[in-house]
Amino acid sequence: MTDVPYPLSRRAVLRGAAATTAHAATDRPAAPLFGALNEQSAVRTLTVGDTRLTYVVDGAMELDPAGFLPAVPAAYWREHPEALNGSGRIAASAGGVLVERGGRRLLIDAGLGGNVLSPALGSSRAGALLRTLGRLRVPPESVDTVAFTHLHTDHTGLGFRTDGGGAPRKAFPRADYLVAAAEWEPFWRREVEVGAPSWDGFMVPMSKVLHRFGDGAEVWPGVTALVTPGHSPGHTTYVISASGGRQVLVFGDAFHTPVQLTHPEWPSGPDTDSDGVRRARETLLARLLRPRTHAFAFHFGDQAFGRVVRDGTGAARWRPAPARKLLPPPIRMP
């Protein structure tokens, strides 16, 4: 089992031990339940109460620490080499999180697709989201809702596909496409340039099918929107209510790396409003620290599922959750 930076709960340890024992009984090696922060994410799944969540990985990104996170002191990276990969960069996969319950399927975000990361921010290779879904035996037609945390290229890439005639069409043909009104309007007015998706490949076709919502709206049964602006004008966290009073917060890009949980004052380079990000993080931390609350982080290496806990000093830390590995990363960086 891969070491994790923060102590695990007794329940997590027992679950990991049980999984190891089960595999030993069949003479097969156990798939690690915890990945490393400095590795690209595997396709992993976690069941919380009556709800199953799966990280449908689309591709790999490597973020430049200075270019993407200029507010993080260089000394931090020197003191925490485990946070960087062998290239000295931050492993940050892209994809969507598939939420399944009661025979229905919700996809939150749609990966990077054919888009590429700006060289000033890092490097990327993607486009495997639909292939990953195929390997999971999830037909695009079976997804009934696609909800976007925000409209940056690494979260919207596979929203639409180009048909034989060159016209974009929904990649998930039967799904409702949802985005917060506070997010849509500034992008539609072309007031946001950093990270904006293709105008003709995403914005125009999206304008014909989108459903807009406000803060607090129920966007899918048991899933409500918590608008947390700052990274983008209407950046949205999705709060998934599961059985037994459990919750999962899919917080998009409110946090790009676990150290921002400890230092919410350290913004990311692409944030449109640093003060807004700080306020959003304070709101989210108050909720993430509640009992029976899990979280999903798109860009936390191979530790996408976890919980936020207080360490011995009272600081907020990321505790990875035991999440079963279904498939290896579909794309790796050269």
C-alpha angles and dihedrals in degrees: 000000000000115000116249125210097236132046117272126230118253089247092055092050092050092048091051092048092049091052091049092050092050092053092045089056089060095041091241123128114253117244108238113257091205125052127196126266091231095054132082112260122265118217099271135175134206128187117211112185107307095344129088121203125191128185103227099200117212102179151315133284130184112201122208106235095217096038099044101030105029092157093062108093115245087232090066093061091047090053093045108043089158088073092064132062127232090280091056092250137116116262106227118167123201128216144097134285115235114212116198128186136141094002093304131112130211122184117202110204129346109235132238100298113174093345121107132214117251109261089233089063101038140274136294148186120190148138102117101109097105091042090052091051089051092054088050089051092241110139114211087235090063094064108094099184136029114192124184125215088201141335103258119131095251091058101040104039100112097035091107136023130202115244127211092279093052096252117132115242133181113280087211101046100189097041129106110233114221135188134160114265089228088058098043101049100059092045091048090051088050092239092132119067106160110089095353116158125238112295096215097030098048118359099053096045090042090055089062097053110023127122113206125209140181135231112298096019120144102236097178131005106296094359120107131185121241107189107216107177124191108081085057131355097267102015107169135210115203117219111206115198113206132182120288094036092290124146137193121201117205098198101181112202099339083112123025098181133018094248088070088067088061093038107032088169090072106089128194124249096246094051111123095204119025094188090050091051090053092052091046091051092050089053092048096045091055089056098038092056093057118109119267092021124133129180140207121216119190097203106035095112112243091339100079095141121059151107134260114237138169116252126212091282093050094252120140113251138178116248111191115227123227101261121177116241112231101170137002120253105294093217130026131191116254 
